[in-house]
């Protein structure tokens, strides 16, 4: 299996979010790199970034491959299929691809996900890490989405189970990613986690995730 890690350094909300100190001297990238090395060899890990100056030394530190990314493939306006194609096409071989985001430091169920994938691979084209959600949803105009007002109101226990995509882990067959150029195929296996997960996008997320991570792993 090949692992691809997208690691752009041009975050505007949190400058250098992925490589700045997060816990003690470790960045989000350091934490994810150490997690990966518990189940995969470094020669199968590829890191894509627009900054060789900042990121290549980090790749060398862990024995990962550095992949230079064109500046046009950074930022929030890039079309995801373009990004996925650019990052996965250069990966050698025809084995499965694991896509890992470093912005979810609390997620570390990779071994469990791999065991699940081995079991279900023949029946699914991809795996996506999700968190089950049960709650009453309203749209922007106040209309109920997954239940009805009045006599049609259902208690939360009777609502259909929904899932939020964690953007922490995806596994795809090579033919799946080559055809759709997306993180998820048309027949994905939903790998559920009930663990605490924080996807870091804003400063508040960074601080909250840091407090939880510190609580779980010791004190600074």
Residue, then its C-alpha position, 0 to 999 in steps of 0.5 A: x500500500x502507498x500512503x499519500x499525505x497532502x501537506x501544504x504550508x500556505x494556510x491563511x487562517x493558521x500560518x504554517x498550521x501543519x508544521x508549527x509546534x502543536x504538542x511539545x516540539x511536535x507539529x501536526x505532521x510529526x504526530x501523524x508521521x509517528x502514527x504512520x510508522x507504527x504500521x507502515x514502512x517509510x519507503x511507502x509514504x509520499x508527502x506532497x507540498x509546494x514548499x521543498x524548503x520547509x517540508x523536504x527536511x521533515x520528509x528526510x527526517x522520517x525517510x518519507x518521499x517528498x513530492x513537489x506540488x505546483x503552486x496552482x494546486x494549493x489553496x481552497x479554490x482548487x477542484x478536488x479531482x484535480x488535486x487527487x489526480x495530481x497527487x495519486x498519479x505519480x505514485x508507483x505500482x498498482x496497489x491500494x492508496x491510503x490518503x491521510x490528512x495531518x489535521x486530525x491528530x486525535x485520529x489514530x485507528x489506522x491499524x483497525x481500519x486496515x484490518x477492516x479493509x482486508x475483510x471488506x475489500x472484495x465488496x467495496x471500492x474504498x474506505x472512509x473514516x466517519x463518525x455516526x451522528x444522530x440529531x435533529x437537523x434544520x436547513x437554512x430556512x428552518x425546515x426539518x431535514x431528517x424528521x418532521x415537526x408536530x406529530x411526525x417528530x421522532x426522538x433522536x433514538x429513532x432518527x436514521x443514522x447519519x455520518x460525518x466524513x472525518x477527512x482523516x483517513x481514506x483507502x482506495x483501490x488503485x482502479x477507483x482513484x484512477x477512475x474517479x479522482x476523488x477521495x471516496x469511491x461510489x461504493x465506500x465502506x464506512x469505517x465508524x469511530x466513536x473516538x473524540x476527533x477534531x479536524x483543525x481548521x481555525x485557531x479555536x480548533x487548534x487550541x481545543x485539539x491541543x488541550x485534548x491531545x495534552x490531556x490524553x498524552x501527558x502535560x507540556 
